[in-house]
Amino acid sequence: MRDAVGVPAAATGAGLLGFGAFAFDAGFSIWVALACTAGIWALPGQIILIEMSVAGAPGIATVIAVMLTGARFLPMTLALMPLVRGERDAPLTVYGAAQLVAMTSWAWTMRRAPDMPREERLAYFIGFGSVCLAVSLVTTVIGYYLADLFPPLLSLGFVFLNPLYLVVLLVGEARTRLAAAALACGAVAGPLMHLVTPEWSILLTGLIGGTAAYIIQRLWKPRYV
């Protein structure tokens, strides 16, 4: 919890501050905005939910779109849970903890957990993630009720603070050439895919950049030890 209070929680909360303002501008109630943060807790999915709802998209299309934006959490969870789960941790506790997986909590715990005793890792992740989620809920409310004070560009800037923080965190933790190669593949694929198809650029960037990094790992595996 001490690790979460500060820059991680502030970066996460800043994005939800912008989301609260967006929800107000779109005509959502505060309760719907809070339900989005608590139930989705992923800015891309929450923003897509607002945009598609305002545009009058069918409900099933909206659900599928939000699910696609959250697909990245599956490999993240598969990588994190075996790292933090202890032999005595009940399955229900592990499933509950998985709901706290977010970009910031995942990246931070992946960095800290290997240096901790296994029996402390899951509790650490739950404490860290709970603080980030609590701050996200509070800042959603603040952004909602102060929306009139935020120019549109400022709200958008809040949304982008958390991804920028995550990029800085990942770059700082790229201690191996393989990690650096993975980041480089994504950095190159991102702008190129945006030029080709902005609507599908994020999904294609993950697919192409991740595949390229995997191929590099397989071809030059002896170098990345």
LOMARVEX-130705 format. One record per atom (N, C-alpha, C): residue in one letter; x, y, z. Coordinates in steps of 0.1 Angstrom, whole numbers, plus 5000, padded with zeros to 4 digits. Layout:
<recs>
aXYZ ...
</recs>
This chain:
<recs>
m500849885000 m500050005000 m500950135000 r502050125007 r502950245007 r503550264993 d503850154986 d504350164973 d503350224963 a502050194965 a501050234956 a500750384958 v500750424971 v500450564974 v501650654968 g501250744960 g502350834954 g502150824938 v503250814931 v503150824917 v502250714910 p502350584914 p501450484908 p500050514909 a499550544921 a498150574923 a497750704917 a498650804917 a498350934911 a498250924896 a499150844890 a499050824875 a497850744871 t497450644879 t496250574876 t494950664878 g495050734889 g493850824893 g493650934883 a494750984877 a494651094868 a493851054855 g494150934851 g493350884839 g491850874842 l491550834854 l490150824858 l489550954861 l490351054864 l489851194866 l489351244852 g490051214842 g489551244828 g488351164825 f488351044829 f487150954825 f485851014832 g486051054844 g484851114851 g484351234844 a485251314839 a484751434831 a484051394818 f484651284812 f484051234799 f482651184802 a482551104813 a481251054816 a480151154818 f480551264825 f479651374828 f479251444814 d480251464806 d479951534793 d478951444784 a479151314786 a478251224778 a476851204783 g476651254795 g475251244801 g475051124810 f476151054813 f476050934822 f475850984836 s475150904844 s475050934859 s476350904866 i476550954878 i477750924885 i477750774889 w476650714891 w476650574895 w477050484883 v476650524871 v477150444859 v478650464857 a479150584859 a480550614858 a481350534868 l480850524881 l481550444891 l481450294888 a480350254882 a480150114879 a481150074868 c481350164858 c482350144848 c483750124853 t484150214863 t485450214868 t485650084877 a484650054885 a484749934893 a484649804885 g483849804875 g483649674867 g484549654856 i485049764850 i485949744838 i487349784843 w487549894849 w488849944854 w489949934843 a489649984832 a490549984820 a490150104812 l490950204811 l490450334804 l490050314790 p490750234782 p490350214768 p488950154767 g488650054775 g487349994775 g486250094780 q486550164790 q485550264796 q485250374786 i486250424779 i486050524769 i485250474757 i485650354753 i484850294741 i483450274745 l483150234758 l481750214762 l481050344761 i481650454765 i480950584764 i480750624750 e481750614742 e481650664728 e480650584720 m480650444722 m479650364714 m478250384719 s478150404732 s476750434738 s476150564733 v477050664732 v476550794727 v476250784712 a477050704705 a476750684691 a475550594688 g474950534698 g473850454696 g474150314691 a475350264693 a475750134688 a474950024696 p474649914689 p473949804696 p474749754708 g473949704718 g474549664730 g475649554729 i475249454720 i476249344719 i477549384712 a477449484703 a478649534696 a479449614707 t478849684716 t479549754726 t480249654735 v479549554739 v480149454748 v481349384742 i481249354729 i482349284722 i483549384721 a483249504718 a484349604716 a485149624730 v484349634741 v484949644754 v485749524757 m485249404754 m485949284757 m487249274749 l487249314737 l488449314729 l489549404735 t489149524740 t490149604746 t490749544758 g489949464765 g490449394777 g491149264775 a491249224762 a491949094759 a493349094764 r493949204765 r495449214769 r495549164783 f494549164791 f494649124805 f494748974807 l494448904797 l494548754798 l495948714799 p496848744789 p498248704790 p498948774802 m498548894806 m499048954818 m498748874830 t497548834831 t497148754843 t497848624843 l497948554832 l498648424831 l500048434835 a500648554832 a502048574836 a502248604851 l501248684856 l501348734870 l500948634881 m499848564879 m499248484889 m500248374894 p500848294885 p501848194889 p502948254897 l503248384894 l504348444901 l504048484916 v502748524918 v502348574931 v501648464939 r501148364933 r500348264941 r501148174949 g500848164962 g501548074971 g500847944973 e501447844979 e500847714980 e499647714989 r499547804998 r498447805007 r497347905003 d497447974992 d496448064988 d495247994982 a494048024987 a492847964982 a492548004968 p491947914960 p491647954946 p490748084946 l489748094955 l488848204955 l489648334957 t490648334966 t491448444968 t492148484956 v492748384949 v493448414937 v492548474926 y491348414924 y490448464914 y490048614917 g489848634930 g489448774934 g490648874932 a491848824934 a493048914932 a493148944917 a492848844909 a492948864894 a492148984889 q491049024897 q490249134892 q490949264895 l492049264902 l492849384904 l493949404894 v494049314885 v495149334874 v494849454866 a495749544866 a495649664857 a497149684852 m497249784843 m498549804837 m499649834848 t499249934857 t500149974867 t500449874878 s499349804883 s499549704893 s500349584888 w500049554875 w500849434869 w502249474868 a502649584862 a504049614859 a504749634872 w504149694882 w504849714895 w505149584902 t504149494902 t504249374909 t505149274902 m505149274889 m506149194881 m507549234885 r507749364888 r509149404891 r509449374905 r508549384915 r508849364929 r508749224934 a507849144928 a507549014934 a508748914934 p509548904923 p510648814923 p511648834935 d511748944941 d512648974952 d511948954966 m510648904966 m509948894978 m509748744981 p509548704994 p509148564997 p507848534991 r507648414986 r506448374978 r505248394987 e505248375000 e504048385008 e503648525010 e504448625006 e504048765008 e503648824995 r503848754984 r503548824971 r502148854968 l501248754970 l499848784967 l499248894976 a499648894989 a499149004997 a499649134993 y500949134988 y501449264983 y500649314971 f500449224962 f499649264950 f498249314953 i497549244962 i496249284966 i496249424973 g497249444982 g497349574988 g497649684978 f498549664969 f498849764958 f497749784949 g497049684944 g495949694935 g494749764941 s494549734954 s493349784961 s493449934963 v494649984966 v494850134967 v494650194954 c495150144943 c495050204930 c493550204926 l492850094929 l491350094925 l490650194934 a490950204947 a490250294955 a490450444950 v491650474947 v492050604942 v491250634929 s491150534920 s490450544908 s489050574910 l488350514919 l486950544922 l486750684927 v487650724936 v487650864942 v487850964931 t488850944922 t489051044912 t488051044901 t487350934899 t486250934890 t485151024895 v484851024907 v483851114913 v484351264912 i485551284915 i486151424915 i486051474900 g486451394891 g486451434877 g485051454872 y484051384877 y482651394873 y482051524877 y482351564890 y481751684895 y482451804892 l483751794888 l484551914884 l484651924869 a483851844861 a483951844847 a483851984840 d483052064846 d482852194840 d484152284841 l485052244850 l486252324851 l487352284842 f487152164836 f488252104828 f487952134813 p488852204806 p488752214791 p488952074785 p488352044774 p488351914768 p489851864766 l490751944762 l492151904760 l492751864774 l492351924784 l492951894797 l492451754802 s491151724799 s490551594802 s491251484795 l491551514782 l492251414774 l493651394779 g494351504783 g495651494789 g495651404801 f494651414810 f494651334822 f494551184817 v493751154807 v493651014802 v494950954798 f495851034792 f497050984787 f498150984797 l497951034809 l499051034819 l499450894823 n498450804825 n498750674830 n499450594819 p499050594806 p499850514796 p501250574795 l501450704797 l502850754796 l503650714808 y503050704820 y503750654832 y504150514830 l503250434824 l503550284822 l504650274812 v504750354801 v505850344792 v507150374799 v507150484807 v508350514814 v508850404824 l507850344830 l508150234840 l508650114832 l508050074821 l508549964813 l509949984807 v510150104802 v511550134797 v512550134808 g512250184820 g513150184831 g513450044835 e512549944833 e512749814838 e513249714827 a513549764815 a513949684804 a515449654806 r515749564815 r517149534819 r517849434810 t517049364801 t517649274792 t517449314778 r518349264769 r518149294755 r516849244749 l516349134755 l515049084750 l513949174753 a513949234766 a512849324770 a512949454761 a514149494759 a514349614750 a513849584736 a514149464731 a513649434717 a512149434717 a511449374727 a510049374728 a509449514727 l510049604735 l509549744735 l509749814722 a510949784716 a511249844703 a510249794692 c509949664692 c509049614682 c507649684683 g507149694696 g505949764698 g505949914694 a507149974697 a507250124694 a507250144679 v507850054671 v507950064657 v506550024650 a505949914655 a504749874649 a503549964652 g503550034664 g502450124667 g502150234657 p503150324654 p502850424645 p502550374631 l503250264627 l502950214613 l501550164612 m501050084622 m499750034622 m498750154623 h499050254630 h498150374630 h497950434617 l499050444609 l498950494596 l498150404586 v498250274588 v497450184580 v496050184583 t495650164596 t494350154600 t494150204615 p493850324617 p493750374631 p492750294640 e491650244634 e490650174641 e491250044647 w492149984640 w492649854645 w494049854649 s494649974650 s496049994652 s496549924665 i495849944676 i496249894689 i496349744688 l495249674683 l495149534683 l496249474674 l496449544662 l497449494653 l498849514658 t499049624665 t500349654671 t500749544681 g499849504689 g500149394699 g500449264692 l499649234681 l499749114674 l501149104667 i501349214659 i502549214650 i503849234659 g503749334668 g504949364676 g505249244685 g504249184691 g504449074700 g505048954693 t504548924681 t504948814673 t506448834669 a506748964665 a508148994661 a509148974673 a508749014685 a509548994696 a509748844700 y508648774698 y508748624700 y509648564691 i509648604678 i510548544668 i511948574671 i512248704675 i513548744679 i514048654691 q513148624700 q513548544712 q513948404707 r513148344698 r513348214693 r514648204685 l514948304677 l516048304668 l517348334675 w517348424685 w518548464692 w518448434707 k517748324710 k517648294724 k518948284732 p519948214727 p521248204735 p521748344739 r521448454732 r521948584735 r521248644747 y519948604749 y519148674759 y519048584772 v520148574779 v520248494791 v520448584803 
</recs>
